[in-house]
Amino acid sequence: MPVYRLQVLLDIRTKAEDAAKEAYSVALQALEVERQKETSMREALARRKAERKAKVQAFLAEVTEKGGGISGFQQMNRFEERLKDEEAQAAEALEQQHLAVAEAQRLLEQRQRELAEAARERRAIEKHKETWQGEVRRQREQREELVQEEIGNTLHLARVRAAGKKA
């Protein structure tokens, strides 16, 4: 069978599809990592809020037990505000992480489209190769039929000539 003239292109398309699969896999892993970070940050923020409430209650109990007065309550309010500021920073970081997850999701969808396109292009070349192979096979069979027909005609003529000489 002759060499498929677009084999190099088929090899290129196959490599492109493999690269797209790898890029998709990397994007999928990156998305999972970003989601895990977001989940852990969300849990950490919830823990911070719970800890703040517990610390404020403990601080309040300590201040009332010692009889600290107004200065103790002011100190407790500053302490609570500092903890709330830390929570706000953690919430901002969580929002940034949420944006990172959205970006990773967008990148994953882009990689998925690229993979689908690469697979479609490879399948198109493979379909062309199958069609070409069928055409080559059909042409070969036609040539073989012609050769068989010529052999049959030659044998028939040889028999006719041999029969004509005997007569």
C-alpha positions in Angstrom: 0.0 0.0 0.0 1.4 3.5 -0.8 2.4 5.9 2.0 -0.4 8.2 3.1 0.7 11.6 2.0 -0.9 13.4 5.0 0.5 11.1 7.6 2.7 13.9 8.9 -0.3 16.1 9.4 -2.1 13.3 11.2 0.9 12.9 13.5 0.9 16.6 14.2 -2.9 16.5 14.9 -2.4 13.5 17.2 0.4 15.3 19.1 -1.8 18.5 19.3 -4.6 16.4 20.8 -2.2 14.8 23.3 -0.9 18.2 24.3 -4.5 19.5 24.7 -5.3 16.5 26.9 -2.3 17.3 29.0 -3.2 21.0 29.3 -6.8 20.0 30.2 -5.5 17.7 32.9 -3.2 20.4 34.3 -6.1 22.9 34.3 -8.4 20.4 36.0 -5.8 19.8 38.8 -5.2 23.6 39.2 -9.0 24.1 39.6 -9.1 21.4 42.2 -6.2 23.0 44.1 -7.9 26.4 44.0 -11.2 25.0 45.2 -9.4 23.2 48.1 -7.7 26.5 49.0 -11.1 28.3 48.9 -12.7 25.6 51.1 -9.9 25.8 53.6 -10.0 29.6 53.7 -13.8 29.5 54.2 -13.4 27.1 57.1 -10.6 29.2 58.6 -12.8 32.3 58.4 -15.6 30.4 60.1 -13.2 29.3 62.8 -11.9 32.8 63.3 -15.4 34.1 63.8 -16.2 31.4 66.4 -12.8 32.0 68.1 -13.5 35.8 68.2 -16.8 35.3 69.9 -15.2 32.9 72.4 -12.2 35.2 73.0 -14.4 38.2 73.5 -16.6 36.3 76.0 -13.5 35.1 77.8 -12.1 38.7 77.8 -15.4 40.0 79.0 -15.6 37.5 81.8 -12.0 38.4 82.8 -12.7 42.1 82.8 -15.9 41.8 84.8 -14.2 39.4 87.2 -11.4 41.9 87.8 -13.7 44.9 87.9 -11.7 46.7 85.2 -14.3 49.4 84.6 -14.5 51.5 81.5 -10.9 51.1 80.5 -11.3 47.3 80.5 -14.3 47.6 78.3 -12.5 49.9 76.0 -9.6 47.5 75.8 -12.1 44.7 75.1 -13.6 46.7 72.3 -10.2 47.4 70.7 -9.4 43.7 71.0 -12.7 42.8 69.3 -12.2 45.4 66.6 -8.7 44.0 65.9 -10.1 40.5 65.6 -12.9 41.8 63.3 -10.3 43.5 61.1 -8.4 40.2 60.8 -11.7 38.6 59.8 -12.3 41.2 57.2 -8.8 40.6 55.8 -9.5 36.9 55.7 -12.8 37.6 54.0 -11.1 39.7 51.4 -8.5 37.0 50.8 -11.4 34.5 50.5 -13.1 36.8 47.9 -9.8 36.9 46.0 -9.6 33.1 46.2 -13.1 32.9 44.8 -12.0 35.0 41.8 -9.0 32.7 41.4 -11.4 29.7 41.4 -13.5 31.4 38.8 -10.5 32.1 36.6 -9.3 28.5 37.0 -12.8 27.3 35.9 -12.7 29.7 32.9 -9.3 28.3 31.9 -10.5 24.7 32.3 -13.5 25.4 30.0 -11.1 27.0 27.5 -8.8 23.9 27.7 -11.9 21.7 27.2 -12.9 23.6 24.1 -9.3 23.3 22.8 -9.3 19.6 23.5 -12.6 19.2 21.6 -11.2 21.1 18.6 -8.0 19.1 18.5 -9.9 15.9 18.7 -12.3 17.0 15.9 -9.3 18.0 13.7 -7.6 14.6 14.3 -10.8 12.7 13.6 -11.2 14.6 10.3 -7.7 13.6 9.2 -8.3 10.0 10.3 -11.6 10.0 8.3 -9.8 11.3 5.3 -7.1 8.5 5.7 -9.8 5.9 6.0 -11.5 7.2 2.8 -8.1 7.3 1.1 -7.3 3.7 2.1 -10.6 2.5 0.8 -10.0 4.3 -2.5 -6.5 2.7 -2.7 -7.9 -0.7 -1.9 -10.7 -0.3 -4.5 -8.1 0.8 -7.2 -5.9 -2.2 -6.3 -8.8 -4.6 -6.6 -9.8 -3.1 -9.9 -6.2 -3.6 -11.2 -6.2 -7.2 -9.9 -9.5 -7.9 -11.6 -8.1 -6.5 -14.9 -5.0 -8.6 -14.5 -7.1 -11.7 -13.8 -9.3 -10.9 -16.8 -6.2 -10.5 -19.0 -4.8 -13.8 -17.8 -8.2 -15.5 -18.5 -8.3 -14.0 -21.9 -4.8 -15.1 -22.7 -5.5 -18.6 -21.5 -8.7 -18.7 -23.6 -6.9 -17.5 -26.7 -4.1 -20.0 -26.1 -6.7 -22.8 -25.9 -8.5 -21.5 -28.9 -5.3 -21.5 -30.9 -4.3 -24.9 -29.6 -7.7 -26.3 -30.5 -7.4 -24.6 -34.0 -4.0 -26.3 -34.6 -5.3 -29.7 -33.7 -8.1 -29.5 -36.0 
